[in-house]
Every structure is written in structure tokens, then in C-alpha cells.
Amino acid sequence: MERMHPTEKPVAVLETILSDYSKPGTVIVDFFLGSGTTLVACEKLSRLGRGIEISPGYVGVSLERLHDMNLQPERETL
């Protein structure tokens, strides 16, 4: 699989962390969203994922990943 971000983490790593330290329905915020791995793991584990990313390119990558999961993510701008 081609990496979408230079420091992209495996989804399984985030799933383990979220499973160990949160419950379904918990809001999880990733302040350095990157390629959106945290949001993917949140969706798989029934957490409410929120993310902040400064790079428009990586915002696009995250939105595309979620769209590929048949989700309709919302983008908010400040």
C-alpha cells in the first residue's frame, strides 16, 4: 500500500490505543490529523473522531479516505 503521508501510522496501532483508553461514543480529537488514520480507527471502533489539519493537501487525503469508507465527513473551516 502506498503511504499518503510521510509519517502515516498503521490503523491497527490506533485501534489498539483507542480500544485500551476509550469507550464507544467517546469523542477523540487528533490535532495533527495528517492522512486521517485516527479518524479511520475511530470509525471502525464507534468513536466520534474529530481532526485538525493545517495542510490543505492532507485535509483532502483524509476526506478521500473517509469517502472511500462510504462516509460523508464534514469539513469545517475557521
N, C-alpha and C positions, 0 to 999 in steps of 0.2 A: 504494500500500500504506500502510495506517495504521501509524504508529510506535507501538511498545509501550513505549518508554522515551524520555525527552526527549533523550538523547544516543546513541541507537542508531546503531551503525556498520553500513555495508553488509557483508554476508557476504564479498563479493569482496575487500574490503580485508584482512580477517583471513586469508582463504585465501592471498593473496599473501605476507603476513608469515610465516605458518606454513610455506608451501612453501619460502620462502627460508631460514628459520632453524631448521627441524626436519625430522626424518625420520619416515616412518610408524612407528607404535608408540611414539613419544615421548609422555611424559606432559606435558600442558600445563595449567597452573593459572591460572585467572583469579580474582584476589582481590576483584574488584568486578564480579560476573557480570552484573548488570543484566538485560537481556532474553535473555541466553543466546547471543548471536551467536558468541562464541568456541566454545561447545560445538557449535553447528551447523557451523561451519567445521571443527572437529576431526573430527566425524563424516564429513564429506564427504571429508576428506583422510587418513582412517585414523590419526588421532592419538587419544590417550586423554585426553579432556577432563575436567577437574575444575573446579568453581567454588564460590565462597563468596559469599553474598549476605545482607545483614542485613535487607533489606526482604521480609517475607513475600509481599507482592503481586508483587514481581519474581521471587521463587522460583517462584511459581505460573505466571507468564508463561513462564519458562524451561522448566519441566516441561511445560507445554502445547505449546510449540514442538517439543520433542523427541518428545512423544507424537504430534504431527501428522506426524512423520517416521517413524512406526511403530517408535519406540524405546521401551524401558522403562527410563527413567532412575531412579536410586535417590536418594532424599533421605535425608540423614543429619542428625541434629540433635545438638547438643552439650549 
